[in-house]
Amino acid sequence: MSKNKLKQFIGIMFLTVIAFFGIAGNNSAVQATSEANFMTTVNIHKIETSATPKDLTADELENGISDLTEWFGEGAKPLQGVQFYIYSVTQQQYQNMTAASASYDTEEEVEAYVGAEATRVSTDATDGEGVTSVDLGEGYYWVIEQPLTTVASSTAVPFGLTLPYTNSVGTANLETINVYPKNTLEATPTVSKALDPETTIEGSQYIGQEFAWTVTSDVPNGIEEYTKYKFTDVLDQALDYVRVDMVSPQGLTKDVDYTVSYNNHTVTVEFTLTGIGKLEDTDIIEFDVVTKMNNKAVPGTSIKNNVTLTYETPHTDGPVDEPNEEEPEVFTGGHDFKKTIDTTDGEGLAKAEFVIQNSKGEYIIQDATTKAVTFTGSIDDATRFISGVDGTFAVDGLAFGDYTLVETKAPSGYALPTNPDTAFTVTKTSHTEVATIVNKAITIPQTGGMGTILFTVVGLALMIFAVVYYKKTNQA
């Protein structure tokens, strides 16, 4: 081969090689560019559950989970208001962090390892379905959860991602994937209600006298993240609202830290954001709803009362009804009486008058219309209870306990009993009992008869004799 032909051959081969590598290089560049631009939409589903986490299959990763309770257990539900930090990391960092994930679950721990300048994405908070989405390119990522004090524990968090993922049949990369980190929440708030024993008498009270229902709620962990803490108390129609007395925590100011309202027989006590900010998870909220019974109260019939707590956090809300096995209840009582004549048939006797004295020696004053009861130390000021045409009368609106019925005036023609006091006891069932008070008729002694007639005749004779004698003496 001549030198010229050899040079031509070498030139052609050189160009061919350059062309070959140039094309290969271009193809490689196109492929790399294509992969670098491939974006994956990552749907992070936040689940509240106490179940042990399970690994997702390729199908769940691609299509999601349709039945949360089947996968995560009874009671599993979406968790709202949770945000995530997603860090871009190297392959080596990813491998090291995955091998010791518990050491990289906070912002400080991750940034101390990967560097504070590492690329970080913050997601939106999960929505009502417990989902937040973010678009990520090819690479290695480390995902941590922004801490919430209302969350007791998190499982499957932190976690790593290597993107993109290939579909279950291996034919293409997935444009959307679904991941499911789990959480166990702190215990939700509780509320209870009880009848105040210091303002009631054996679970009862007089109509018109104040008494209290005590509402108690343990402040939950994470209270600083709560945006609503409201108590609602619907009163029975036999109850009249008086006021709310805040007992604890001390130092709270009405209309600044909490508000109280009353409308349509409903009492509402709601903590403001300022007040919530002053609460600590070691506090106990306690307040008294002070009420009175009115004349709609029926002796022996329970008046029950309940309370509902409504709360909201960034990821959960709901009403909490009173957990008491039985609703607290209050009673008022009474007793029936019958005034009779001292005869075998027990005929009723009207217009006998009585007063009532309690075990403290106080006399009862009762409003005829409202039935409200007050007390006096003077028997003259006490209310008179008067027997009807058939001799009966009833007393109601009394608290449980021992009393004395004192007869102060007998009907005309009848005598007061030798002992005018009748003891009786008011209980839950005493309004069905009848106490009988017997009076005797007054009988005026008849002192006439033959002796009286004889004295009358003799007296008349003497008077006639005296007159006759007087006339004769004057004539003489």
matplotlib code that plots the C-alpha trace (Angstrom):
import matplotlib.pyplot as plt

x = [0.0, 1.4, 2.0, -0.8, -3.3, -2.1, -2.6, -6.1, -7.0, -5.8, -7.7, -10.9, -10.5, -9.8, -12.9, -14.9, -13.7, -14.4, -17.8, -18.5, -17.5, -19.2, -22.5, -22.1, -21.3, -24.4, -26.6, -25.2, -25.8, -29.4, -30.0, -28.5, -30.4, -33.6, -33.1, -32.1, -35.3, -37.6, -39.8, -41.7, -44.7, -44.4, -47.7, -47.0, -50.0, -50.0, -51.8, -52.8, -52.5, -51.0, -50.4, -46.9, -45.8, -45.7, -43.5, -45.2, -45.3, -44.6, -48.4, -49.2, -46.3, -47.7, -51.5, -51.9, -53.9, -57.6, -58.6, -56.7, -58.2, -57.5, -53.8, -53.1, -55.7, -58.9, -59.2, -56.6, -57.4, -55.8, -53.9, -54.2, -51.7, -48.4, -45.4, -42.1, -38.6, -37.0, -33.2, -31.3, -28.4, -25.6, -25.7, -23.2, -25.1, -28.3, -26.8, -25.3, -28.5, -30.6, -28.4, -28.9, -32.2, -32.9, -29.9, -31.2, -34.8, -34.5, -33.5, -30.4, -29.2, -29.6, -28.0, -25.1, -24.4, -25.2, -24.4, -26.7, -26.3, -27.9, -30.9, -34.1, -37.8, -40.6, -43.9, -47.3, -49.2, -51.2, -54.8, -58.1, -57.3, -53.9, -52.0, -49.3, -47.5, -44.1, -42.3, -38.8, -36.2, -33.8, -31.6, -31.4, -33.6, -34.0, -37.5, -38.1, -41.3, -41.6, -42.2, -45.7, -46.2, -49.6, -47.9, -46.8, -44.7, -43.9, -43.2, -41.7, -40.3, -37.7, -37.4, -35.3, -36.3, -34.3, -35.9, -37.2, -39.0, -39.8, -43.4, -44.3, -43.8, -40.4, -41.4, -41.2, -40.5, -43.4, -44.5, -46.4, -45.6, -47.4, -45.7, -47.3, -45.4, -47.5, -48.1, -49.5, -51.1, -51.0, -54.2, -57.1, -58.6, -61.0, -63.8, -65.9, -68.7, -69.9, -72.5, -70.7, -71.4, -70.6, -73.5, -76.0, -77.6, -77.4, -77.7, -80.6, -81.4, -84.2, -86.0, -84.5, -81.2, -77.9, -75.8, -72.9, -71.9, -68.1, -66.5, -63.0, -60.6, -56.9, -54.9, -53.5, -49.9, -49.4, -51.9, -49.8, -50.8, -54.6, -56.6, -59.9, -60.8, -64.5, -67.0, -70.7, -73.3, -77.0, -79.1, -82.3, -85.4, -85.8, -82.5, -81.9, -78.4, -76.7, -73.0, -69.7, -66.9, -63.4, -61.5, -58.3, -55.8, -55.6, -54.7, -56.8, -58.8, -62.4, -62.9, -59.1, -58.2, -61.6, -65.2, -68.5, -71.8, -75.3, -78.0, -81.1, -80.4, -76.8, -73.7, -70.5, -67.0, -64.3, -60.6, -59.1, -55.8, -54.3, -55.7, -54.6, -51.1, -51.1, -52.1, -49.6, -50.0, -49.7, -52.7, -56.2, -59.1, -61.9, -64.9, -68.3, -71.5, -73.8, -77.5, -80.9, -83.8, -87.1, -90.7, -90.4, -88.5, -90.7, -90.2, -88.3, -87.5, -83.8, -82.4, -79.4, -76.7, -73.8, -71.0, -69.2, -65.7, -64.9, -61.3, -59.1, -55.4, -53.6, -54.4, -57.4, -60.6, -63.8, -66.2, -65.5, -68.6, -68.5, -66.9, -68.9, -70.7, -73.7, -74.6, -74.6, -78.1, -79.8, -83.2, -85.7, -88.3, -91.6, -94.2, -98.0, -100.1, -103.7, -105.5, -108.3, -111.0, -110.7, -113.2, -113.0, -113.6, -110.7, -112.8, -110.6, -110.4, -109.9, -108.2, -105.6, -102.4, -98.9, -95.2, -92.2, -88.9, -85.7, -83.1, -81.2, -84.2, -84.9, -88.4, -89.3, -90.5, -91.7, -92.9, -96.4, -95.6, -91.9, -91.8, -88.4, -87.4, -85.7, -85.3, -86.2, -85.5, -88.9, -92.0, -94.1, -92.4, -92.7, -95.0, -98.3, -99.3, -103.1, -105.1, -107.6, -111.3, -110.5, -107.8, -104.9, -102.0, -98.5, -95.1, -92.5, -89.3, -87.4, -83.9, -83.6, -83.5, -85.5, -88.2, -90.9, -94.4, -95.7, -99.4, -99.9, -103.7, -106.5, -109.7, -112.6, -114.2, -111.1, -108.3, -104.6, -102.9, -101.2, -98.0, -98.3, -95.1, -95.1, -91.7, -91.2, -88.4, -87.9, -86.4, -86.4, -89.8, -91.4, -93.6, -95.7, -96.1, -99.0, -98.6, -101.9, -102.4, -105.5, -107.5, -110.2, -113.3, -113.9, -116.8, -118.1, -119.2, -123.0, -123.4, -127.3, -129.9, -132.5, -130.3, -130.0, -133.8, -134.5, -132.2, -133.8, -137.3, -136.3, -134.6, -137.7, -139.9, -137.6, -137.6, -141.5, -141.7, -139.3, -141.4, -144.7, -143.2, -141.8, -145.2, -147.0, -144.5, -144.8, -148.6, -148.5]
y = [0.0, 3.4, 6.0, 8.2, 5.4, 4.5, 8.1, 8.1, 4.9, 6.1, 9.4, 7.5, 5.2, 8.2, 10.0, 6.8, 6.3, 10.0, 9.7, 6.5, 7.9, 11.2, 9.4, 7.1, 10.2, 12.0, 8.9, 8.7, 12.4, 12.2, 9.2, 10.9, 14.0, 12.0, 10.2, 13.4, 15.1, 12.2, 13.3, 11.2, 12.4, 11.0, 10.7, 10.5, 9.0, 9.7, 7.1, 7.0, 3.4, 1.4, -1.6, -2.9, -1.4, -3.8, -3.5, -2.3, -4.5, -3.1, -3.1, -1.0, 1.3, 1.9, 1.8, 2.7, 1.0, 1.0, -0.4, 1.2, -0.9, -4.2, -3.2, -1.2, -2.7, -1.7, 2.0, 3.1, 6.4, 9.3, 11.8, 15.5, 18.4, 16.5, 17.9, 16.4, 17.5, 15.7, 15.9, 15.1, 12.8, 10.9, 7.2, 6.5, 8.8, 7.0, 3.6, 4.8, 6.5, 3.5, 1.2, 3.4, 5.2, 6.0, 8.2, 10.4, 11.2, 14.9, 18.0, 18.6, 15.0, 14.9, 18.3, 17.4, 14.5, 15.7, 19.3, 22.3, 23.3, 20.1, 20.6, 20.2, 20.3, 21.0, 19.4, 20.9, 19.5, 16.4, 17.1, 15.7, 12.4, 12.3, 12.9, 15.4, 15.2, 16.3, 16.0, 14.6, 13.9, 11.0, 10.5, 9.5, 11.1, 11.0, 11.9, 13.0, 14.2, 17.6, 17.0, 17.4, 17.1, 15.6, 12.6, 9.9, 7.9, 7.5, 4.3, 4.0, 7.5, 8.5, 6.6, 6.7, 6.9, 6.0, 7.4, 6.5, 3.2, 0.7, -0.6, -4.1, -5.6, -3.9, -2.1, 1.6, 3.9, 4.9, 8.5, 8.3, 6.3, 6.0, 5.7, 5.2, 6.3, 5.6, 7.4, 6.7, 9.8, 11.0, 10.1, 12.4, 14.6, 13.3, 14.9, 13.9, 15.5, 14.9, 16.4, 18.5, 16.8, 19.9, 21.8, 19.0, 16.8, 13.1, 13.7, 16.1, 19.7, 22.2, 23.9, 27.3, 26.6, 26.8, 23.6, 22.8, 20.2, 19.9, 19.4, 17.9, 17.5, 16.4, 18.6, 16.3, 16.1, 18.5, 21.0, 23.8, 22.5, 22.6, 25.2, 24.5, 23.4, 23.9, 22.4, 22.3, 21.6, 21.3, 21.8, 19.9, 22.0, 21.6, 23.5, 27.2, 28.4, 30.6, 31.0, 29.2, 29.2, 28.4, 26.3, 25.4, 26.1, 29.2, 32.6, 32.4, 35.4, 35.3, 36.7, 36.7, 33.0, 31.6, 32.7, 31.7, 31.9, 30.8, 30.6, 28.4, 26.3, 25.6, 26.6, 26.9, 27.3, 27.8, 28.4, 31.0, 30.5, 32.7, 30.5, 27.3, 28.7, 29.0, 25.4, 22.6, 18.9, 18.5, 20.8, 19.7, 21.9, 22.1, 24.3, 24.3, 24.9, 26.4, 25.8, 25.8, 23.5, 25.2, 24.2, 21.8, 19.4, 16.4, 14.7, 11.4, 12.0, 12.2, 15.3, 14.2, 16.4, 15.7, 17.6, 17.4, 18.5, 19.6, 19.9, 20.5, 19.9, 20.2, 16.6, 15.5, 16.8, 15.6, 15.6, 13.7, 12.8, 12.2, 8.8, 8.2, 4.9, 6.7, 10.4, 12.3, 13.1, 15.1, 14.8, 16.8, 15.1, 15.5, 14.0, 13.7, 14.2, 13.8, 15.6, 13.5, 13.5, 11.1, 8.7, 5.1, 6.2, 8.7, 11.5, 14.3, 17.6, 20.9, 24.1, 22.8, 24.8, 23.6, 24.7, 22.6, 22.6, 21.0, 19.0, 22.3, 23.8, 26.2, 26.8, 26.4, 29.4, 28.3, 30.6, 29.5, 30.0, 29.1, 26.6, 28.1, 27.2, 29.6, 29.4, 31.4, 31.1, 32.5, 30.3, 33.4, 33.9, 30.3, 29.2, 27.8, 24.5, 24.1, 20.9, 20.8, 19.8, 16.2, 16.8, 16.2, 18.3, 17.7, 19.3, 19.0, 20.7, 19.5, 18.0, 14.5, 14.4, 14.5, 17.1, 18.0, 19.0, 21.3, 22.0, 25.6, 26.0, 23.4, 23.8, 25.5, 23.1, 20.9, 20.8, 20.8, 17.5, 17.2, 16.8, 19.0, 17.7, 15.0, 13.7, 12.6, 11.8, 12.9, 10.3, 9.4, 7.6, 9.5, 11.6, 8.4, 8.1, 9.6, 10.6, 10.9, 13.6, 13.1, 15.8, 15.5, 17.6, 19.9, 18.8, 21.4, 19.8, 19.9, 20.9, 21.2, 18.7, 18.4, 20.1, 23.1, 23.2, 22.9, 25.8, 27.8, 27.2, 28.1, 31.2, 32.4, 31.7, 33.7, 36.6, 36.5, 36.4, 39.3, 41.4, 40.7, 41.4, 44.7, 45.9, 45.0, 46.7, 49.9, 49.8, 49.4]
z = [0.0, -1.0, 1.6, 0.3, 0.4, 3.9, 5.1, 3.5, 5.3, 8.6, 8.2, 7.4, 10.4, 12.6, 11.5, 11.9, 15.4, 16.2, 14.7, 16.6, 20.0, 19.3, 18.6, 21.6, 23.7, 22.5, 23.1, 26.6, 27.2, 26.0, 28.2, 31.3, 30.6, 30.2, 33.5, 35.4, 34.3, 35.1, 38.0, 40.4, 42.3, 45.8, 47.7, 51.5, 53.3, 57.0, 59.0, 62.6, 63.9, 66.7, 64.4, 63.6, 60.2, 57.2, 54.2, 51.0, 48.0, 44.5, 43.9, 47.0, 46.1, 42.7, 43.3, 47.0, 49.7, 49.3, 52.7, 55.5, 58.3, 56.4, 56.0, 59.2, 61.6, 63.2, 64.0, 61.4, 59.9, 57.9, 59.9, 59.0, 59.6, 59.4, 57.5, 56.3, 55.5, 52.5, 52.2, 49.0, 50.1, 48.4, 47.8, 50.6, 53.0, 52.1, 52.9, 56.2, 57.3, 56.4, 58.4, 61.5, 60.8, 64.5, 64.6, 61.9, 62.8, 63.7, 61.7, 63.8, 63.5, 59.7, 59.1, 61.4, 59.1, 55.6, 56.2, 56.9, 53.2, 52.0, 49.7, 51.7, 50.6, 53.1, 52.2, 52.8, 55.8, 55.1, 54.1, 55.4, 53.7, 55.4, 52.1, 51.0, 47.7, 46.4, 43.0, 43.2, 40.5, 40.3, 43.4, 47.0, 49.7, 53.4, 54.8, 58.4, 60.1, 61.5, 65.2, 66.8, 70.6, 70.0, 68.4, 70.9, 68.5, 64.8, 62.9, 59.4, 60.0, 59.1, 55.8, 52.7, 49.0, 45.9, 42.8, 40.3, 41.0, 38.3, 37.9, 39.1, 35.6, 35.1, 31.9, 32.9, 35.8, 38.0, 37.7, 41.0, 44.1, 47.5, 50.9, 54.2, 57.4, 60.5, 63.8, 67.2, 68.7, 72.2, 74.1, 73.2, 75.9, 78.4, 80.3, 83.3, 85.3, 88.8, 91.1, 93.8, 97.1, 99.1, 97.5, 97.5, 100.2, 99.5, 95.8, 96.2, 96.7, 97.4, 94.6, 94.2, 96.1, 94.3, 93.7, 91.3, 88.7, 88.6, 85.1, 85.0, 82.1, 82.2, 79.9, 77.2, 76.0, 73.0, 74.3, 72.8, 69.3, 70.1, 68.3, 70.1, 73.6, 74.2, 76.7, 76.0, 78.7, 77.7, 80.9, 81.7, 81.5, 85.3, 85.8, 85.8, 85.0, 87.6, 86.7, 86.0, 88.6, 87.3, 89.9, 88.1, 86.8, 88.9, 87.5, 84.3, 83.4, 82.1, 78.6, 78.1, 78.7, 78.4, 77.6, 79.2, 77.4, 78.0, 75.4, 74.9, 78.0, 76.8, 78.8, 76.8, 78.3, 75.6, 76.0, 73.8, 72.0, 74.7, 77.4, 75.6, 75.5, 79.3, 79.8, 80.5, 80.2, 84.0, 84.6, 85.4, 84.1, 86.7, 86.8, 88.4, 86.5, 89.2, 88.8, 90.6, 90.2, 89.2, 89.5, 86.6, 88.9, 89.8, 93.2, 92.9, 89.2, 88.4, 86.6, 84.6, 83.2, 80.7, 79.1, 75.7, 75.0, 71.5, 70.5, 67.4, 66.7, 63.3, 62.6, 64.5, 66.1, 67.6, 70.4, 73.6, 75.6, 79.3, 79.9, 83.1, 83.2, 84.4, 84.0, 87.3, 88.5, 91.1, 92.8, 94.8, 97.0, 98.8, 101.1, 101.2, 104.3, 105.4, 108.3, 109.7, 112.4, 115.3, 113.9, 112.6, 109.0, 109.0, 107.5, 106.1, 107.9, 106.0, 107.0, 109.5, 109.2, 109.5, 109.2, 108.3, 110.2, 108.9, 110.9, 111.5, 113.2, 110.3, 109.1, 105.5, 103.4, 100.0, 97.1, 96.1, 92.3, 91.8, 94.7, 95.6, 99.1, 101.6, 105.4, 108.5, 112.2, 113.1, 113.1, 112.4, 109.0, 107.9, 105.1, 106.2, 104.5, 104.8, 104.4, 101.6, 101.6, 101.8, 104.5, 102.1, 101.2, 99.7, 100.2, 97.5, 96.4, 99.5, 99.7, 101.2, 104.9, 108.2, 108.9, 111.4, 110.4, 113.1, 113.4, 114.3, 113.9, 114.2, 112.3, 114.1, 116.5, 116.8, 119.2, 118.5, 119.1, 122.5, 120.5, 117.4, 115.8, 113.2, 112.1, 108.5, 106.1, 102.5, 100.2, 96.6, 97.0, 100.0, 97.6, 97.3, 101.1, 103.2, 106.8, 108.8, 111.5, 113.7, 115.4, 118.1, 118.1, 121.0, 123.2, 125.7, 129.0, 129.6, 133.3, 133.3, 134.5, 137.3, 139.9, 137.7, 137.0, 140.8, 141.5, 138.8, 140.1, 143.7, 142.5, 140.6, 143.6, 145.9, 143.4, 143.2, 147.0, 147.3, 144.9, 146.6, 150.0, 148.8, 147.5, 150.7, 152.9, 150.8, 151.0, 154.7]

ax = plt.figure().add_subplot(projection="3d")
ax.plot(x, y, z, "-o")
ax.set_aspect("equal")
plt.show()
